[in-house]
């Protein structure tokens, strides 16, 4: 199936930049900032949702503020890298609340995980239950960040270019 593309004009890109800073901003205010009518603004937001460019609108919760004081990065190698075993691993990780992100990666390891837990004991229990108990993990390595120097979820869109072609989910 050929890739689908969506053209983002200057208004779309400015709209996306504004929504990524605050998705609770009133559409009236958005429309004013974009110099478009409110119905046009609502239509553009709907079109971006339908295209899959806006994939979710969520509240960002700070895990550290809730007592989840330990972030761990795990590099994982599997014993068996068949498609079925990899899909099973990915499905298991998607069900684990502590796993915030899971990536299939190139290089020495097969997967990279970002895991948030309360403390070292919770991490130990997670490793015993999820990683060591899986039966298909050959090797894993943990890394613990000492300081978060930057964290963002925003994609910065250039608002000056006339148009931008973006690939959308199919």
C-alpha positions in Angstrom: 0.0 0.0 0.0 1.5 3.3 -1.0 2.2 5.9 1.7 -0.4 8.6 2.3 0.7 12.2 2.5 -1.0 15.3 3.9 0.0 18.9 3.1 0.4 21.2 6.1 0.2 24.9 5.2 1.5 27.7 7.4 -1.8 27.9 9.4 -1.8 24.1 10.1 1.8 24.2 11.3 1.1 27.3 13.6 -2.0 25.6 14.9 -0.1 22.4 15.7 2.6 24.4 17.5 0.0 26.2 19.6 -1.9 23.0 20.4 1.3 21.2 21.5 1.9 24.0 24.0 -1.7 24.0 25.3 -4.4 21.8 23.9 -7.0 23.4 26.3 -6.8 26.8 24.6 -10.2 28.0 23.5 -10.9 27.7 19.8 -11.9 31.4 19.8 -8.4 32.3 21.0 -6.8 29.9 18.6 -8.8 31.4 15.7 -7.7 34.9 16.7 -4.0 33.9 16.9 -4.3 32.2 13.5 -6.3 35.0 11.9 -9.0 32.6 10.8 -12.7 32.1 11.7 -13.6 29.8 14.6 -15.5 27.3 12.3 -12.4 27.2 10.0 -10.2 26.6 13.1 -12.5 23.7 14.3 -12.5 22.2 10.7 -8.7 22.3 10.6 -8.4 20.6 14.0 -10.9 17.9 12.9 -9.0 17.4 9.6 -5.7 17.0 11.4 -7.3 14.4 13.8 -8.9 12.5 10.9 -5.5 12.4 9.0 -3.8 11.0 12.1 -1.5 13.9 12.5 -3.1 14.7 15.9 -3.0 11.2 17.4 -4.2 12.0 20.9 -5.1 14.8 23.2 -4.0 13.9 26.7 -2.9 15.4 30.1 0.8 15.1 30.7 1.2 13.7 34.3 4.6 14.1 36.0 5.5 10.6 37.3 8.1 12.1 39.7 5.4 14.3 41.3 3.3 11.1 42.0 6.2 9.4 43.7 7.5 7.4 40.8 11.0 8.5 41.5 13.0 6.0 39.5 13.4 6.0 35.7 15.3 3.1 34.2 16.4 2.5 30.6 16.7 -1.2 29.7 18.5 -2.6 26.7 17.2 -6.1 26.1 18.4 -9.0 23.9 16.1 -11.8 23.1 17.0 -15.5 22.8 14.7 -16.0 19.9 14.1 -13.2 17.4 11.5 -14.8 15.3 8.6 -12.6 14.3 6.2 -14.4 16.6 8.5 -14.1 19.6 9.1 -10.4 19.0 5.4 -9.8 18.7 4.8 -11.7 21.9 7.4 -9.6 23.7 6.0 -6.3 22.3 2.4 -7.3 23.4 3.6 -8.2 26.9 5.5 -4.9 27.2 2.4 -3.0 26.1 0.4 -4.5 29.0 3.0 -3.6 31.7 2.1 -0.3 33.4 5.7 0.4 34.4 6.8 0.3 30.7 6.4 3.9 29.4 8.1 3.3 26.1 9.2 0.2 24.1 11.3 0.4 20.9 12.6 -2.3 18.6 16.1 -1.0 17.9 19.2 -1.7 15.7 22.5 -2.6 17.2 23.7 -4.9 19.9 20.3 -5.1 21.6 16.8 -5.9 20.3 14.7 -3.6 22.4 15.0 -0.4 24.4 12.6 0.2 27.2 11.9 3.3 29.4 10.5 2.1 32.7 9.1 4.3 35.6 8.8 2.8 39.1 8.6 4.0 42.6 12.0 2.9 43.9 14.7 0.3 43.5 12.7 -2.4 45.2 9.8 -1.9 42.7 12.4 -2.0 39.9 13.8 -5.3 41.2 10.3 -6.7 41.4 9.6 -5.5 37.9 12.8 -7.2 36.5 12.0 -10.5 38.3 8.4 -10.6 37.1 8.7 -9.1 33.6 12.2 -9.5 32.3 13.8 -12.5 34.1 10.5 -14.3 34.1 9.8 -14.0 30.4 11.8 -17.0 29.3 13.0 -15.3 26.1 15.3 -12.6 27.5 18.9 -13.6 26.9 20.5 -10.5 28.3 19.5 -7.1 29.6 21.3 -4.0 30.8 19.9 -1.3 33.0 20.8 2.4 32.9 19.6 4.9 35.5 19.6 8.6 34.6 21.0 10.8 37.2 19.5 14.0 35.9 16.8 14.9 33.3 18.4 17.6 31.2 15.6 17.9 28.7 12.2 16.3 28.2 9.6 17.3 25.6 6.9 15.7 23.5 6.6 18.6 21.0 7.4 18.5 17.4 8.5 21.9 16.3 7.0 22.9 13.0 8.6 25.6 10.8 5.8 28.2 10.3 7.6 30.1 7.5 7.7 27.5 4.7 4.7 27.7 2.3 3.8 24.0 2.6 5.1 20.8 4.2 4.3 17.3 3.0 4.0 14.9 5.9 3.4 11.2 5.8 0.3 10.1 7.7 -0.6 6.8 9.2 -2.5 4.4 6.9 
